[in-house]
Amino acid sequence: MGAYILRRLLLVIPTLIGIMVVNFTLTQFVPGGPIEQVLAQIQGEGDVLRGITGGGDGGQAEEMAGGGGGDKYVGARGLPPEFIKELEVQFGFDKPPLERFLNMMWNYMRFDFGESYFRSISVVDLVIEKMPVSITLGLWSTLLAYAVSIPLGIRKAVKDGTSFDTWTSGAIIVGYAIPGFLFAVMLIVLFAGGSYWRIFPLRGLTSDNWEDLSLIGKVLDYFWHIALPVIASTISGFATLTLLTKNSFLDEINKQYVLTARAKGLTEGRVLYGHVFRNAMLIVIAGFPSLFLAVLFGGGLLIEIIFSLDGLGRMGYEAALQRDYPVVFGTLYAFGLMGLVIGIVSDLMYVFVDPRIDFERRVG
């Protein structure tokens, strides 16, 4: 098993480099880079120039706008070439692309992700600032999906073909067909003061007086705020996981060892939970890390926007719009590395759940 893990870890390096090469190359052909973003805001935005160039005032901005030069950038008309050159040095675009990429990867290997172009904060600090929201959505949504889907999937497998199975399958299909963001809007309309009841708050993770609450009050306030966002982000994953659990149990129930256990006179509960459960839950439990990662980074943007939550999804979206490349590439590198490691953890989960699995023998 050690050799298998070592091989997987070594594969992480070329895979991660390939991800970064592809994305870095694509950005070279995308119009509207960070310099263009600054130039587009120069008109009447003296504060932007002060923040980028490290000094000056609104009058200096107007003087710059009266100069000449700048054919390289569409928005540089009327600006002196010296100012454009200063921006290029500020953002590191005075170097050729290959040199910039190699410097970036060298820094990332040391986990130095640099500083945001437009927020005056390091990428690491920015991610740490936004992480609690995304962890809240990812962790609780995954736990809720498992808590509902596993018992329901088992029940559907046991009652396969009955009216219970039919009606719950219909509900699951409806839940799967409804996009998470639309379900979020429905929850707001129904339970957050939209048109009917005002039971839950509309935005944020905590109340304004959270610091003044007792420990129990803080816990209750936290769950009160996250109830609707977590339910909304759980809906699609819950449907998939329920059907996966049901099909996995059905596949095991029809195997010979189950018929043998029943022939020996074992009760249905002993057969189901003593023999079938471990084998059937292998694929479900082992998929927990990857499902958590998918919920954490994959589906949070619209939920965060609807419930006014400032998390990683919203941060990545805004960084892409602003062409804030340190944030875009830094988070891409960190989350790509995390995803590859989670893949290895998922394999280890298979072995933990069922020690009979031997990846070493399968590879050999």
C-alpha positions in Angstrom: 0.0 0.0 0.0 2.9 2.3 0.7 4.2 2.0 -2.9 0.7 2.8 -4.3 0.4 5.9 -2.1 3.9 7.0 -3.2 3.0 6.6 -6.9 -0.2 8.6 -6.4 1.7 11.4 -4.6 4.3 11.5 -7.4 1.5 11.8 -10.0 0.2 14.8 -8.2 3.2 16.9 -9.4 2.7 16.6 -13.2 -1.0 16.7 -12.9 -0.9 20.0 -10.9 1.6 21.5 -13.3 -0.6 20.5 -16.3 -3.6 22.2 -14.7 -1.6 25.4 -14.1 -0.1 25.4 -17.6 -3.5 25.1 -19.3 -5.1 27.8 -17.2 -2.1 30.2 -17.4 -2.0 29.7 -21.2 -5.7 30.4 -21.6 -5.4 33.7 -19.6 -2.9 35.0 -22.1 -5.6 35.1 -24.8 -8.4 36.5 -22.6 -9.0 40.2 -23.2 -9.3 42.6 -20.4 -6.4 41.9 -18.1 -5.8 43.6 -14.8 -4.1 46.6 -16.5 -7.2 47.1 -18.7 -9.3 46.9 -15.5 -7.4 49.8 -14.0 -7.5 51.8 -17.2 -11.2 51.3 -17.4 -11.6 52.9 -14.0 -9.3 55.8 -14.5 -12.1 58.2 -15.6 -13.2 59.7 -12.3 -11.5 57.1 -10.1 -8.5 58.9 -8.6 -8.6 56.6 -5.5 -7.9 53.6 -7.8 -4.8 55.2 -9.2 -3.6 56.1 -5.7 -4.0 52.6 -4.6 -2.2 51.1 -7.6 0.7 53.5 -8.0 1.2 54.1 -4.3 0.7 57.9 -4.3 -0.6 60.9 -6.1 -4.1 62.4 -6.1 -7.1 63.0 -8.4 -5.3 65.9 -10.0 -2.4 63.7 -11.1 -4.9 61.3 -12.6 -6.3 64.1 -14.7 -2.8 65.2 -15.8 -2.0 61.6 -16.8 -5.2 61.5 -18.9 -4.0 64.5 -20.8 -0.8 62.8 -22.0 -0.2 60.7 -25.0 1.0 57.1 -25.9 -0.2 53.7 -25.0 -1.1 51.8 -28.2 -0.7 48.4 -26.5 -3.9 48.8 -24.5 -7.2 49.9 -25.9 -8.0 51.9 -22.8 -4.6 53.6 -22.7 -5.5 56.4 -25.1 -4.5 59.8 -23.7 -2.2 58.3 -21.0 1.6 58.7 -20.9 3.6 55.6 -21.7 5.5 56.0 -18.4 2.3 55.5 -16.5 1.5 52.3 -18.5 5.0 51.0 -17.9 4.6 51.6 -14.2 1.5 49.6 -14.2 3.2 46.8 -16.1 6.0 46.7 -13.5 3.4 46.8 -10.7 1.6 43.8 -12.0 4.7 42.0 -13.2 3.7 42.1 -16.9 7.1 43.6 -17.9 8.4 40.1 -18.0 7.8 37.5 -20.8 5.0 34.9 -20.1 7.4 32.0 -19.6 9.4 33.8 -17.0 6.2 34.9 -15.2 4.9 31.3 -15.1 8.2 29.9 -13.8 8.4 32.5 -11.1 4.8 31.9 -10.1 5.2 28.1 -9.8 8.4 28.6 -7.8 6.6 30.8 -5.4 3.6 28.4 -5.2 5.9 25.5 -4.5 6.9 27.4 -1.3 3.2 28.2 -0.7 3.8 31.9 -1.4 0.7 33.0 -3.3 1.4 36.7 -3.3 -1.0 39.5 -2.8 -4.3 40.4 -4.4 -4.0 43.1 -7.1 -7.0 45.1 -6.0 -7.6 44.3 -2.3 -4.2 45.0 -0.6 -4.4 41.6 1.2 -2.4 38.4 0.8 -4.2 35.6 -1.1 -3.7 33.3 2.0 -5.3 35.8 4.3 -8.1 36.4 1.8 -8.9 32.6 1.6 -8.8 32.3 5.4 -11.2 35.2 5.7 -13.7 33.6 3.3 -13.2 29.9 4.3 -15.6 29.8 7.3 -18.6 30.4 5.0 -17.6 27.7 2.5 -16.7 25.2 5.2 -20.1 25.8 6.8 -21.9 25.1 3.6 -19.8 22.2 2.6 -19.5 20.3 5.9 -23.1 20.7 7.0 -24.6 20.1 3.6 -22.5 16.8 3.2 -23.4 15.6 6.7 -27.1 16.4 6.2 -27.1 14.6 2.8 -25.6 11.5 4.4 -27.9 11.7 7.4 -31.0 11.7 5.2 -29.9 9.7 2.2 -28.5 6.6 3.9 -31.6 5.7 6.0 -33.9 6.6 3.1 -31.8 4.7 0.5 -31.8 1.6 2.8 -35.5 1.8 3.3 -36.1 2.2 -0.4 -34.0 -0.9 -1.1 -35.9 -3.0 1.5 -39.2 -1.7 0.1 -38.2 -1.9 -3.5 -41.3 -1.9 -5.8 -43.7 -0.8 -3.1 -45.8 2.4 -3.0 -43.2 3.9 -0.5 -40.5 3.3 -3.1 -42.6 4.8 -5.9 -43.6 8.0 -4.0 -40.2 8.7 -2.6 -38.6 8.2 -6.0 -41.0 10.8 -7.4 -40.0 13.2 -4.6 -36.3 12.5 -5.2 -36.7 13.2 -9.0 -38.4 16.5 -8.3 -35.7 17.4 -5.8 -33.0 16.5 -8.3 -34.7 18.5 -11.1 -34.9 21.7 -9.1 -31.7 23.7 -9.3 -30.2 24.6 -5.9 -30.5 28.4 -6.5 -34.2 28.1 -7.4 -34.8 26.0 -4.3 -33.0 28.7 -2.3 -35.3 31.4 -3.7 -38.3 29.3 -2.8 -37.0 28.9 0.8 -36.6 32.6 1.1 -40.1 33.3 -0.2 -41.6 30.8 2.2 -39.5 31.1 5.3 -37.4 34.3 5.2 -40.0 37.0 4.9 -40.4 36.9 1.2 -44.1 36.5 1.0 -45.2 34.2 3.8 -43.4 33.4 7.1 -40.4 35.2 8.6 -38.9 32.3 10.5 -35.2 32.5 9.4 -32.8 35.4 8.8 -32.1 36.4 5.2 -28.4 37.0 5.3 -25.1 36.4 7.2 -23.8 33.6 9.4 -24.5 35.3 12.7 -26.7 38.1 14.2 -25.4 41.6 14.9 -25.5 40.9 18.7 -23.7 37.5 18.4 -20.8 38.6 20.7 -23.2 39.4 23.5 -24.9 36.0 23.4 -24.2 33.1 25.7 -22.4 30.0 24.4 -25.7 28.2 23.8 -27.2 31.3 22.3 -24.3 31.6 19.9 -24.7 27.9 18.8 -28.4 28.3 18.3 -27.9 31.6 16.4 -25.4 30.0 14.1 -27.6 27.1 13.2 -30.6 29.5 12.8 -28.7 31.4 10.2 -27.2 28.5 8.2 -30.5 26.4 8.1 -31.8 27.7 4.8 -28.4 27.9 2.9 -27.5 24.4 4.0 -30.8 22.9 3.0 -30.7 24.7 -0.4 -27.1 23.4 -1.1 -28.0 19.9 0.0 -31.0 19.2 -2.4 -29.2 17.9 -5.5 -26.5 15.9 -3.6 -29.2 14.3 -1.4 -31.1 12.9 -4.4 -27.9 11.4 -6.0 -26.7 9.9 -2.8 -30.1 8.3 -2.0 -30.3 6.5 -5.3 -26.7 5.4 -5.0 -27.4 4.0 -1.5 -30.5 2.2 -2.7 -28.8 0.6 -5.8 -25.8 -0.4 -3.8 -28.0 -2.2 -1.3 -30.1 -3.8 -4.0 -27.0 -5.2 -5.6 -25.8 -6.7 -2.4 -29.2 -8.1 -1.3 -29.4 -10.2 -4.4 -26.0 -11.9 -3.9 -25.6 -15.5 -2.8 -24.1 -14.8 0.7 -27.4 -13.0 1.6 -29.5 -16.0 0.6 -27.2 -18.2 2.6 -27.5 -16.0 5.7 -31.3 -16.0 5.4 -31.3 -19.8 5.0 -29.4 -20.1 8.2 -32.3 -18.5 10.0 -30.8 -15.1 10.7 -33.3 -12.3 11.3 -33.8 -9.7 8.5 -32.2 -7.0 10.6 -29.1 -9.1 11.3 -28.8 -10.0 7.6 -29.3 -6.3 6.5 -27.0 -4.6 9.0 -24.6 -7.4 10.0 -23.8 -8.6 6.4 -25.2 -6.3 3.7 -24.5 -2.9 5.3 -20.7 -3.1 5.3 -20.4 -4.2 1.7 -23.2 -1.9 0.4 -21.9 1.2 2.2 -18.4 0.9 0.8 -18.9 3.1 -2.2 -21.1 5.5 -0.3 -18.8 6.1 2.7 -15.6 6.1 0.7 -17.0 8.9 -1.5 -17.5 11.3 1.5 -14.2 13.3 1.0 -14.8 13.9 -2.7 -18.5 14.8 -2.1 -17.5 17.3 0.6 -14.9 18.8 -1.7 -17.5 19.1 -4.5 -20.0 20.9 -2.3 -17.3 23.1 -0.8 -15.9 24.4 -4.0 -18.4 23.4 -6.7 -21.9 24.7 -5.9 -21.6 27.6 -3.5 -21.6 30.7 -5.7 -25.3 31.2 -6.3 -26.2 30.1 -2.8 -23.7 32.6 -1.4 -25.1 35.4 -3.5 -28.7 34.6 -2.8 -28.1 34.5 1.0 -25.5 37.3 1.0 -22.7 35.1 2.2 -19.2 36.1 1.5 -17.4 32.8 0.8 -14.9 31.2 -1.6 -17.3 30.9 -4.4 -18.2 34.6 -4.5 -14.5 35.5 -4.0 -13.4 33.4 -7.0 -16.2 34.8 -9.2 -15.2 38.4 -8.3 -11.5 37.7 -8.8 -12.2 36.2 -12.3 -14.2 39.3 -13.3 -11.5 41.7 -12.0 -8.7 39.6 -13.6 -7.2 39.4 -10.1 -4.7 36.8 -11.2 -2.9 36.1 -7.9 -6.3 35.2 -6.4 -7.3 33.2 -9.4 -4.1 31.2 -9.8 -3.3 30.9 -6.1 -6.7 29.4 -5.2 -6.6 27.2 -8.4 -3.2 25.8 -7.3 -4.3 25.3 -3.6 -7.6 23.8 -4.4 -6.3 21.7 -7.2 -3.6 20.3 -4.9 -6.3 19.7 -2.3 -8.5 17.9 -4.8 -5.7 15.6 -5.9 -4.9 14.7 -2.3 -8.6 14.2 -1.5 -8.6 11.6 -4.3 -5.8 9.7 -2.5 -7.7 10.0 0.7 -10.8 8.5 -1.0 -8.8 5.5 -2.0 -7.6 5.1 1.6 -11.2 5.3 2.8 -12.0 2.3 0.6 -9.3 0.3 2.3 -10.4 1.5 5.8 -14.0 0.5 5.2 -13.1 -2.8 3.6 -9.5 -4.1 4.3 -9.9 -6.8 1.7 -9.3 -4.2 -1.0 -5.7 -4.2 -2.2 -4.8 -1.4 -4.6 -1.2 -2.6 -4.7 -2.2 -5.9 -6.1 -4.6 -4.3 -8.6 -1.9 -2.0 -9.9 0.7 -4.7 -10.1 
